[in-house]
Amino acid sequence: MTTVLLLCIVQSICSVAGSMQLHAAYSQQNSQTPAAFISASTSMQGLLGMGLMVAAFVVYSYTLSLAKASTVIPINTAATFIAVIVLGLIA
């Protein structure tokens, strides 16, 4: 159970941090054209955000292989809620 809790915390931090990085990369673009979207996605900040999101997916998939979804989902929801608040206050 401790492993599941730690993995949920890691997944939540990766997911929220990745979303914040992608949002920051997209917000720096002045236009909303497809070229600006591709440029933001391929910037270092955009690639870091996407990498963190992929890492969150891998950790979440592994966590679901260790325990039932009825156990993992509520823990992960709480951890993500806390991560949003904490990282939002820091940023």
N, C-alpha and C positions, 0 to 999 in steps of 0.2 A: 504494500500500500504506500509506503514511503517513496518507492521508486516511481509509482504512478503520479504521486503528488509533485515530485521534483520534475518529472518530465512534462507535466501540465504547466508548471511555472516556466520552464524553459521554452516550451511551445508558445505560450502566451506572450512572453517577452519578445521572441523572434517575430511573431505575427504583428504585434503592435508596432515594434520598431521598424519593421519592413514597410508597413503601411505609412508610417510617418515619413520615412525616407522617400517613398514614391510620391507622396503628396507634396513634399518639399521640392522634389525634382520637377513635378508638373506645374507647381505654382510659380516657378522661376521663368517659365515660358510666357511670353507676352501674347502670342497668338494661339488660337485653338485649331490650327491646321493639322492634318495628318503628319506633315513633315516635322512640326514642332513636337508632336507626341512621340515620334520615333527618335528625335534628337534627345528628348528628355529621358526616354526609356534606355537609351544607350549611353547616357552620361554615367559617370562613376556613381553618383548618388542613386540613379535609377537602377543600375545593375546591382548595387548593394541592397537596395530595397527588394528587388526581385529575388536575390539570393537568400535573403532572410525569410522571405515568404516560402520559398522552396524548402528551406531548412525546417520551418515550422510545419509544413505539410509532412515531411519525412518523420519528424519527431511525433507528430500526432498519429500518424499511421502506425508507428511502432508502439505507441502507448495503447492504441486500440487492440493491438495484438497481445498485450499483456493482461488486460482486464476487460470486463464487459463494458459495452457502450453505456449502459445505465449507471455505471460507476464513473466512467471517464468524463462524460459530457457535463454533468453538474460541476465537477471539480474544475474542469477546463473553463466553463463559463464564469465561475467565480474568479479564477486566476486571471482570466482575460479582463474582467471588469476592474479588478484591482490594478492590473498592469496599465490599463488605459488611464486611470486616475493618476497613478504615480508618474508615468512617463509624460502625461499631459502637464502635470505640475512642474516637472523638470524642464520641459522644452519651452 
